[in-house]
């Protein structure tokens, strides 16, 4: 580790502060001493400064692994405003911007480089990073590495190997939602060496927690509208599905509230635009799935509503923690209908992955890989497999996910039929079309004449070459939504990499059963928090291994506060 300079007052003020908080100071001191660090600080606790400041004080270039493009964009933009050289490698930036980032990294001009864990699967990327010998590796949202952590993400499992490939740089792992079990798992999987554990406690005393019973669906809808209309400032409403976010956002808009839906099905650039509008107060309310969370750094959210109980207390804590990041009071309201909890547990328990199912699925995929059957979109193929195997689509999805994690499946590069719906004239003259979308389509089809030209065979690689930000899936979504073109995949979404022995398939089934038992246990903890007669804050904090307040908190509905 290069010698760290103690941060000057001028440097601290570049980050908008005059002094470090106690947890931040402990983290900085541990990094300066050459130690690996696990940082567990609550949402809004200033975790990002724990690696940004050391990088700015000499531990550069720092490589930052971040799970969301929106999170990277938000942090890179903020660092630029502070005069700190940062860049990201993701599909949200152009090929030219990515090349500039690499050049600046290799010339020693970057302080921080952000990239997703999936990007580190490429050997060429790892070799190029290793050549600059980064002194610091920061892994944000590190709970994703643990099967006991919320939002488990398979690409995070390879980060232990990434550390080895980079010659074990000093590593900082950061999360807001680590139970003691999750923390142990993070340390083991990353092979952290005698790490310093920095925990600032989980209590956010400025968050007022309440559960509001609703007897019927109309009563829930009425409560949601009332809460949104009476919110004292910016608000986030978490809904359980993409369809529900769109329905609720439309309902808010009809009564004059500036609202928009936010979910993972939206194109990357649209999600970034919505986040920017919310940050700038052009949107008063975001109706979101869990896709809106990590990377949201709006300090003055005054209300967070859960339209229904979340799946885990980790999710609840992360999402409620989006409120009151400026330290002022924020209300966190959860709506609870009589059958919400039993329905949620039934959904978790309903998924069945058996030895017979994975064996038959493997046989079908092996034959399909050779015969090029099972063509279509991913959802269509899952439905096709479900019919063939007389299983529920959710069971097929779960089995495919397990096989992908094991490295048995690879996503096909893909070839498909592209049918142009717009005339060449419209692409050239319609000013309502985004220039980059029209230009890319014209480059791809080469001035294809006619309104409904014959479909052209196009590979996903060809699409990536002309798509804005080299994000072909988001581009295709925009083309189809604007009735410019339709692309239909012709190859199966997956290719079976190898035929696994029976013991491997049995191991996948046992893994599913273990996860299902874990998820049911988590559901019971959610039920305990929302139905307990005890202080809600105390129940929540004890789950995370925090002793919590010794007396009534005064800021939850069980302790006398009423939202």
C-alpha positions in Angstrom: 0.0 0.0 0.0 1.3 3.4 -0.9 1.7 5.8 1.9 -1.6 7.6 2.6 -1.6 11.3 3.3 -3.8 12.3 6.3 -6.7 14.2 4.7 -6.3 17.9 4.9 -9.2 20.2 5.8 -9.2 21.3 2.2 -9.6 17.7 1.0 -12.4 17.0 3.4 -14.2 20.1 2.3 -14.0 18.9 -1.3 -16.2 16.0 -0.1 -18.5 18.5 1.7 -17.5 17.8 5.3 -15.2 19.3 7.9 -14.4 16.1 9.8 -14.8 12.3 9.4 -17.5 10.5 11.4 -16.1 8.0 13.9 -16.7 4.9 11.7 -15.1 6.7 8.7 -12.1 7.6 10.7 -11.7 4.0 11.9 -11.9 2.8 8.3 -9.4 5.3 7.1 -6.9 4.5 9.9 -7.3 0.7 9.1 -6.6 1.3 5.4 -3.6 3.5 6.2 -2.3 0.7 8.4 -2.5 -1.7 5.5 -5.4 -3.8 6.8 -8.3 -5.3 4.9 -11.5 -3.8 6.1 -15.2 -4.9 6.3 -17.4 -1.9 6.7 -20.9 -2.3 8.0 -22.6 1.1 8.2 -26.3 2.0 7.8 -27.7 3.5 4.7 -26.7 7.1 4.7 -23.8 6.4 7.0 -21.1 7.6 4.5 -19.7 4.3 3.3 -18.5 5.5 -0.1 -16.2 8.1 1.5 -14.4 5.2 3.2 -12.8 4.2 -0.1 -13.1 7.5 -2.0 -11.1 9.5 0.5 -8.2 7.0 0.8 -8.0 6.9 -3.0 -7.8 10.7 -3.1 -5.1 10.6 -0.4 -2.8 8.3 -2.3 -4.3 4.8 -2.6 -4.8 5.3 -6.3 -5.9 3.9 -8.6 -8.7 2.3 -6.6 -10.8 -0.3 -8.4 -14.4 -0.1 -7.3 -16.8 -3.1 -7.9 -20.4 -1.8 -8.0 -23.5 -3.8 -8.8 -25.6 -1.1 -10.6 -24.9 1.3 -13.5 -27.0 3.9 -11.8 -24.8 3.7 -8.7 -21.7 4.1 -10.7 -23.1 7.1 -12.6 -24.2 8.8 -9.5 -20.8 8.4 -7.8 -18.7 9.2 -10.8 -20.7 12.4 -11.5 -20.3 13.4 -7.8 -16.5 12.8 -7.9 -16.2 14.9 -11.1 -17.9 17.8 -9.3 -15.3 17.5 -6.6 -12.4 17.6 -9.0 -11.5 13.9 -8.5 -10.6 11.8 -11.6 -13.1 8.9 -11.9 -14.5 6.8 -14.7 -16.8 3.8 -15.2 -16.6 0.8 -17.5 -20.2 -0.2 -18.3 -22.7 -0.4 -21.1 -24.0 3.0 -20.1 -21.0 4.8 -21.6 -19.8 4.7 -25.2 -17.0 2.6 -26.6 -14.9 5.7 -27.0 -15.5 6.7 -23.3 -14.5 3.2 -22.2 -11.3 3.4 -24.2 -10.5 6.8 -22.7 -11.0 5.3 -19.2 -8.6 2.5 -19.9 -6.0 4.9 -21.3 -6.3 7.2 -18.3 -6.0 4.3 -15.9 -2.9 2.9 -17.6 -1.3 6.4 -17.7 -1.9 6.9 -14.0 -4.4 9.7 -14.5 -7.4 8.0 -12.7 -8.1 8.0 -9.0 -11.1 5.6 -9.1 -12.4 3.2 -11.7 -15.9 1.7 -11.3 -17.0 -1.5 -13.0 -19.6 -4.2 -12.5 -18.7 -7.7 -11.1 -19.8 -9.3 -14.4 -17.1 -7.3 -16.2 -14.4 -9.0 -14.2 -15.3 -12.4 -15.7 -13.3 -11.5 -18.8 -9.7 -12.6 -18.5 -8.5 -9.7 -20.7 -10.1 -7.2 -18.3 -8.4 -8.9 -15.3 -5.0 -8.9 -17.0 -5.3 -5.3 -18.0 -6.2 -4.3 -14.4 -3.4 -6.4 -13.0 -0.9 -4.6 -15.2 -1.5 -1.4 -13.3 -1.2 -3.1 -9.9 -4.1 -1.3 -8.2 -3.3 -0.8 -4.5 -6.9 -0.7 -3.3 -10.0 -2.9 -4.3 -13.3 -1.7 -3.0 -16.3 -4.0 -3.2 -19.6 -2.1 -2.7 -22.8 -3.8 -1.6 -20.7 -6.7 -0.5 -23.7 -8.6 0.9 -24.3 -9.7 -2.7 -21.4 -12.1 -2.3 -23.2 -14.1 0.4 -26.1 -16.5 -0.1 -27.3 -15.2 3.3 -27.1 -11.6 2.0 -30.0 -9.8 0.4 -29.8 -9.5 -3.4 -27.4 -12.5 -3.8 -25.7 -12.1 -7.1 -23.7 -15.0 -8.6 -21.1 -12.8 -10.3 -19.9 -11.7 -6.9 -18.9 -15.3 -6.1 -15.9 -14.9 -8.4 -14.5 -11.9 -6.5 -12.2 -14.1 -4.4 -10.6 -15.3 -7.6 -10.4 -11.7 -8.8 -8.4 -10.8 -5.7 -6.0 -13.6 -6.4 -5.6 -12.5 -10.1 -4.8 -8.9 -8.9 -2.2 -10.3 -6.4 -4.4 -9.7 -3.3 -4.7 -5.9 -3.2 -5.8 -4.4 0.0 -9.5 -4.8 0.0 -12.4 -2.8 1.5 -15.8 -4.6 1.5 -18.8 -2.4 2.3 -22.5 -3.1 3.1 -25.4 -1.7 5.0 -27.2 -5.0 5.6 -24.9 -7.6 7.0 -26.2 -9.9 9.7 -23.4 -11.6 11.7 -23.8 -14.7 9.5 -23.5 -12.6 6.3 -20.4 -10.8 7.6 -18.7 -14.1 8.3 -19.6 -15.3 4.8 -18.2 -12.1 3.1 -14.9 -12.5 5.0 -14.5 -16.1 4.0 -15.5 -15.8 0.3 -13.3 -12.8 -0.2 -10.4 -14.4 1.7 -9.9 -11.2 3.7 -6.9 -11.4 6.0 -7.6 -10.6 9.6 -9.9 -7.7 8.6 -10.7 -4.8 10.7 -14.5 -4.8 11.1 -16.0 -1.3 11.2 -19.6 -1.2 12.4 -21.4 2.0 13.1 -24.6 0.4 14.4 -27.8 0.0 12.5 -30.0 2.5 14.3 -31.4 5.4 12.3 -33.2 7.3 15.0 -34.6 9.9 12.5 -36.7 7.2 10.7 -40.2 6.9 12.2 -41.4 3.3 11.6 -45.0 2.3 11.3 -47.2 -0.5 10.0 -50.7 0.5 8.8 -53.3 -2.3 8.5 -55.5 -2.2 5.4 -58.5 -4.6 5.2 -59.1 -4.6 1.4 -57.4 -3.8 -1.9 -59.5 -0.6 -2.3 -58.4 0.5 1.2 -54.8 -0.2 0.3 -55.2 1.9 -2.9 -56.8 4.7 -1.0 -54.1 4.7 1.7 -51.4 4.8 -1.0 -53.0 7.8 -2.7 -53.5 9.6 0.6 -49.9 9.1 1.7 -48.5 10.3 -1.6 -50.7 13.3 -1.7 -49.8 14.4 1.8 -46.1 13.6 1.7 -44.2 16.6 3.1 -41.5 16.3 0.4 -39.9 13.8 -2.0 -41.3 10.3 -1.6 -40.6 6.7 -2.7 -43.3 4.0 -2.9 -42.0 0.5 -3.2 -44.4 -1.9 -5.0 -44.1 -5.7 -5.4 -44.1 -5.9 -9.2 -43.3 -3.9 -12.4 -47.0 -3.9 -13.4 -48.0 -2.5 -10.0 -45.4 0.3 -10.3 -46.9 1.4 -13.6 -50.4 1.2 -12.3 -49.7 3.2 -9.1 -47.6 5.9 -10.9 -50.6 6.4 -13.3 -52.9 6.7 -10.4 -50.7 9.3 -8.7 -50.4 11.3 -12.0 -54.2 11.3 -12.5 -54.5 13.2 -9.2 -51.9 15.7 -10.1 -48.8 14.2 -8.3 -45.6 14.3 -10.4 -44.8 10.6 -10.3 -43.1 7.9 -12.5 -42.6 4.2 -12.3 -39.1 2.7 -12.0 -38.2 -0.9 -12.6 -35.5 -3.1 -14.2 -37.6 -3.6 -17.4 -37.0 0.0 -18.4 -34.0 0.8 -20.7 -30.8 1.9 -18.9 -31.0 5.4 -20.2 -34.6 5.8 -19.1 -33.8 4.7 -15.6 -30.9 7.2 -15.5 -33.2 10.0 -16.7 -35.8 9.2 -14.1 -33.2 9.2 -11.4 -31.8 12.5 -12.5 -35.3 14.0 -12.6 -36.0 12.7 -9.1 -32.7 14.1 -7.8 -33.5 17.5 -9.3 -37.0 17.5 -7.7 -38.7 17.4 -11.1 -40.4 14.3 -9.9 -42.0 14.4 -6.5 -42.6 10.6 -6.2 -41.0 7.5 -7.6 -43.0 4.2 -7.6 -40.4 1.5 -7.7 -39.5 -2.1 -7.4 -36.4 -3.2 -5.6 -34.5 -2.0 -8.7 -34.6 1.5 -7.2 -32.4 1.4 -4.1 -28.7 1.0 -4.4 -27.1 4.1 -5.9 -29.9 6.5 -4.8 -28.3 9.3 -2.9 -31.1 11.9 -2.5 -30.8 13.3 1.0 -34.2 14.8 1.5 -36.6 11.9 0.9 -39.3 12.5 3.6 -41.5 9.5 3.0 -40.9 5.8 2.1 -43.9 3.6 1.7 -44.0 -0.1 1.3 -47.3 -1.0 -0.5 -46.9 -4.5 0.9 -44.4 -6.3 3.2 -41.0 -6.8 1.5 -39.5 -10.3 1.3 -36.8 -9.8 3.9 -35.8 -7.4 6.7 -32.6 -6.7 4.7 -34.7 -5.3 1.9 -36.9 -3.4 4.3 -33.9 -1.8 6.0 -32.2 -0.9 2.7 -35.4 0.6 1.3 -36.6 2.4 4.4 -33.1 3.8 4.7 -33.5 5.8 1.5 -35.5 8.3 3.7 -33.9 11.0 5.8 -30.4 10.7 4.7 -29.9 14.4 5.6 -30.6 13.5 9.2 -34.1 15.1 9.3 -37.2 13.1 10.2 -38.6 10.7 7.5 -41.7 8.5 7.8 -41.5 4.9 6.8 -44.9 3.4 6.4 -45.7 -0.3 5.6 -49.2 -1.3 4.5 -50.3 -4.7 5.7 -53.4 -6.6 4.6 -54.6 -9.7 6.5 -53.4 -12.2 3.9 -50.1 -10.5 2.8 -47.8 -12.6 4.9 -49.4 -15.9 4.2 -49.4 -15.2 0.5 -45.7 -14.3 0.5 -44.8 -17.4 2.4 -46.9 -19.5 0.0 -45.0 -18.0 -3.0 -41.7 -18.9 -1.5 -42.8 -22.4 -0.6 -44.4 -23.1 -4.0 -41.2 -23.3 -6.0 -40.2 -27.0 -6.5 -36.9 -28.1 -8.0 -36.5 -31.9 -7.9 -33.9 -34.4 -9.1 -36.3 -35.5 -11.8 -37.0 -32.0 -13.0 -33.3 -31.0 -13.4 -32.4 -34.3 -15.1 -35.2 -34.0 -17.7 -34.5 -30.3 -18.2 -30.8 -31.1 -18.8 -31.8 -33.7 -21.4 -34.0 -31.3 -23.2 -31.4 -28.6 -23.2 -28.7 -31.0 -24.5 -30.9 -32.0 -27.4 -32.0 -28.4 -28.1 -28.3 -27.3 -28.2 -27.6 -29.8 -30.9 -30.9 -29.4 -32.9 -31.3 -25.6 -32.5 -34.8 -26.1 -31.1 -36.4 -24.0 -28.3 -36.1 -20.7 -30.3 -37.6 -17.5 -29.0 -37.4 -15.0 -26.2 -36.3 -16.1 -22.8 -39.8 -15.9 -21.3 -41.2 -17.8 -24.3 -38.7 -20.6 -23.9 -39.4 -20.9 -20.2 -43.1 -21.2 -21.0 -42.3 -23.8 -23.7 -40.1 -25.8 -21.2 -42.8 -25.6 -18.5 -45.4 -27.0 -20.9 -43.1 -29.8 -22.0 -42.2 -30.8 -18.5 -45.6 -30.2 -17.0 -44.0 -27.8 -14.4 -44.6 -24.3 -13.3 -42.6 -21.6 -15.1 -41.2 -20.5 -11.7 -39.8 -24.0 -11.2 -38.1 -23.9 -14.6 -36.7 -20.4 -13.9 -35.3 -21.5 -10.6 -33.7 -24.6 -12.1 -32.2 -22.6 -15.0 -30.8 -20.1 -12.5 -29.1 -22.9 -10.5 -27.6 -24.4 -13.6 -26.3 -21.0 -14.8 -24.6 -20.4 -11.4 -22.9 -23.8 -11.6 -21.5 -22.9 -15.0 -23.6 -25.5 -16.9 -25.3 -23.0 -19.1 -24.1 -20.1 -21.3 -26.3 -17.4 -22.8 -26.2 -17.7 -26.5 -24.7 -14.8 -28.5 -27.9 -15.0 -30.5 -29.1 -14.5 -34.1 -32.5 -13.2 -34.9 -34.8 -11.6 -37.5 -35.0 -7.8 -37.6 -38.0 -6.4 -39.3 -38.1 -2.7 -40.0 -41.4 -1.0 -39.3 -40.4 2.6 -40.1 -39.7 4.0 -43.5 -36.2 5.3 -44.3 -37.8 8.7 -44.7 -39.3 8.6 -41.2 -35.9 7.7 -39.7 -34.3 10.6 -41.5 -36.9 13.3 -40.9 -38.9 12.5 -37.7 -37.5 14.9 -35.1 -39.2 13.1 -32.2 -36.9 10.1 -32.6 -33.7 10.1 -30.6 -30.9 10.8 -33.2 -28.7 7.9 -31.9 -31.5 5.4 -32.2 -32.4 6.4 -35.8 -28.7 6.6 -36.9 -27.9 3.2 -35.5 -30.9 1.6 -37.2 -30.0 3.2 -40.5 -26.4 2.0 -40.2 -27.6 -1.5 -39.5 -30.1 -1.9 -42.3 -28.2 0.2 -44.8 -31.2 2.2 -46.0 -33.6 -0.7 -46.3 -36.5 0.5 -48.6 -40.1 -0.1 -47.9 -42.4 0.3 -44.9 -42.4 -3.4 -44.0 -39.3 -4.8 -45.6 -38.4 -8.5 -45.5 -36.9 -9.6 -42.2 -33.1 -9.5 -42.1 -30.9 -12.0 -40.2 -28.9 -10.1 -37.6 -26.7 -11.3 -34.8 -26.6 -9.8 -31.3 -23.0 -8.9 -32.0 -24.0 -6.8 -35.0 -26.6 -5.1 -32.9 -24.1 -4.3 -30.2 -21.8 -2.7 -32.8 -24.4 0.0 -33.7 -26.5 0.3 -30.5 -26.1 3.5 -28.5 -23.9 2.8 -25.5 -23.4 -0.7 -27.0 -26.4 -1.8 -25.1 -28.4 -3.8 -27.7 -31.1 -5.1 -25.4 -32.1 -1.6 -24.2 -31.9 -0.4 -27.8 -34.2 -3.1 -29.0 -36.6 -2.3 -26.2 -36.8 1.4 -27.4 -37.1 0.4 -31.1 -40.0 -1.9 -30.3 -41.8 0.5 -28.0 -41.6 3.3 -30.6 -42.7 0.9 -33.4 -39.5 1.4 -35.4 -38.4 -2.3 -35.6 -39.0 -5.7 -34.2 -36.2 -8.3 -33.5 -37.2 -11.9 -32.9 -34.4 -14.3 -31.5 -34.1 -17.5 -33.5 -31.7 -19.4 -31.2 -32.3 -20.8 -27.8 -31.4 -18.2 -25.0 -29.0 -20.8 -23.4 -26.5 -23.3 -24.6 -25.6 -26.4 -22.4 -21.8 -26.1 -21.8 -21.3 -29.6 -20.6 -23.4 -32.6 -19.6 -23.2 -32.8 -15.8 -23.1 -36.0 -13.8 -26.0 -36.9 -11.6 -24.2 -35.9 -8.4 -23.9 -32.3 -9.7 -27.6 -32.1 -10.5 -28.4 -33.5 -7.0 -26.2 -30.9 -5.5 -28.2 -28.2 -7.3 -31.4 -29.6 -5.9 -30.0 -29.6 -2.3 -28.8 -26.0 -2.8 -32.4 -25.0 -3.8 -33.8 -26.7 -0.8 -31.3 -24.9 1.5 -32.1 -21.5 -0.1 -35.8 -22.1 0.2 -35.5 -22.9 3.9 -33.5 -19.8 4.3 -36.0 -17.6 2.5 -38.9 -19.0 4.5 -37.0 -18.2 7.7 -36.5 -14.7 6.5 -40.2 -14.4 5.7 -40.9 -15.4 9.3 -38.6 -12.6 10.5 -40.5 -10.1 8.5 -43.8 -11.4 9.9 -42.3 -11.1 13.4 -41.4 -7.4 12.9 -44.7 -6.3 11.4 -46.9 -8.3 13.9 -44.9 -8.0 17.1 -46.3 -6.0 20.0 -42.7 -4.9 20.9 -40.8 -1.9 19.7 -40.4 -2.3 15.9 -37.0 -0.7 15.9 -35.7 -3.1 18.6 -36.9 -6.2 16.7 -35.3 -4.9 13.5 -32.0 -4.0 15.2 -31.7 -7.3 17.0 -32.1 -9.1 13.7 -28.8 -7.4 12.6 -27.0 -8.2 15.8 -27.4 -4.7 17.2 -28.5 -4.4 20.9 -30.7 -1.4 20.1 -32.2 1.1 22.5 -32.7 0.1 26.2 -36.1 1.7 26.3 -39.1 2.6 24.1 -37.7 4.4 21.0 -40.5 6.9 20.7 -40.3 6.8 16.9 -42.3 3.7 16.0 -46.1 3.1 16.2 -45.5 0.5 19.0 -43.8 3.1 21.1 -46.4 5.8 20.8 -45.7 7.4 17.5 -48.5 7.5 14.9 -47.9 8.2 11.3 
